[in-house]
Structures are given as structure tokens and as C-alpha cells.
């Protein structure tokens, strides 16, 4: 049975805003390469999927590490939850309705980790009790704005791990208590 994991960079004040962060350092980026390489797949909301589509096309200015991340990202299956998109890119499936049934089916049919991308989507899945683990990549930024990591109150969580990753990141791993 697959484990559904919501993990994202988060500021010290609890916000998610990729445009406001400094790029990850080399050790954190290496961590993300290995993390993506090990995923069974990812479920994305529309906004984050559109942001991540950047990795579908090679760019001449990329470093070898960026090419490596792109290859890992492209190889994994993606399920994109959207009622407004009409199509999605390679190795992706568009899902417009019944996200609960999709997640339950993915959990039953797959093994390993399935990543959830996007705080709104994760909030909806949390409300349904479908998130098995939260990974908060806390970075030393105070944004004062943006999308909150948690979009609504959550039931109590239990900290199961904390890891320092790279120069400026602590990953907090929590599960529903």
C-alpha cells in the first residue's frame, strides 16, 4: 500500500511561496533529486503542476544536477487535479473529479511514496484523512505572506523525525496522531 506524503519548503512563519525563496543549496537540491527519484509518483494541483512543467523541457543553461532532477521528474507518473486544464504533459494524467476515489485507488494499487504537491490540494486530502505523512522543509525565511502550508486546522500531529538537510534546511516529519 502506498503512503501519501505532503512535503514542501515552508518559511519560518508557515508560508509556501517558491518565488520568494533563495534557490536551494547544493546539498538540499541533491536531496530533492534523490527524493524525486525514489517516488512512486506525484499528485499535483493545477498551480504547482504548471510551475513544475518547467522541468519538461531541457534548458541549455542547466547544470548537470538540474538535468538529473529533470530526468527523475519526467520519469515518474503524475496525476494532475484540475477542472480548468484541458490537457497535461508527458507521463501525466488529468483528473477532474472524485479525487478521494483516485487517492484511495492509488494507495491500494501502488507501493512506495506518492507525493502530494500544493497546499490547497493537500488541505483537501487532509480533510478527507488521506495524508499519511507531512514533511515540512523549514527554511530560514520570514515571508509574511503567501499560501499557508496548512490551509486549515489539522488534527493533532506527532513529530516522528527531524533532519538537517544542507546548509539551511530542517525537515520535520509528522504523522497524524
Beta strands, then each sheet from edge to edge (+ up, - down):
strand 1: 3-10
strand 2: 15-16
strand 3: 41-45
strand 4: 77-81
strand 5: 92-95
strand 6: 113-117
strand 7: 133-139
strand 8: 147-148
strand 9: 157-165
strand 10: 169-176
sheet 1: 5+ 4+ 3+ 6+ 1+ 7+ 10- 9+
sheet 2: 2+ 8-
end
